[in-house]
Amino acid sequence: MEHKFINKTKKVSLSQVDFKEYFEFYKNFICPFLYNYTLEDGTEIDIKFYDEYFAHLLGLHKFQTLKSYKKMNRLIEDILSEKIDFKNIYSAERNFIDKNIELRDRLTYFPVLKTLLENTTSALKYDLNVVWNSKIEFSFLLRSDKITILVYLAVKEIKGKKKICVPVSLLVDRNERFLKMGLKELKVISSKITNK
């Protein structure tokens, strides 16, 4: 099955952001799979994606227009029925979006997610001793050398022995701030993508 976001390595323009198209891509090309990575220190990471993670991963919880949504499945229904679309949100919250580079990055780099997952080359491991100036809680930041700019998928561990993780954010790192923080970078020595 083909999709225009398959093998995508660059961002889309803000005018091309389409929540419905994004969700359909996410549901059909990301969610059906389990992503397993083995790091050079022997750590195994399994990542599972579910429909309800979509809004948070994309940063939709940051929009005032969408704050009233407490249940993600209701938000997704309204996206699919096109009651909610980016054009309407942009016209209502243009100043917020224009000033929030991190959010704009999440929206415009979302199409590279599959490329990042299929070509993950390394992971930065969270370290309690490193001062972290953000609200994002993560266990690992996954990256790929195939993307034209440094894009990380932040994942958080939810279970103990085998590192089962869920996605929490997509982060663009224009000045290598995460590497400069001294987080340990571990190479991915093997990866496997299987059906759930």
Disulfide bonds with the S-S distance in Angstrom:
none
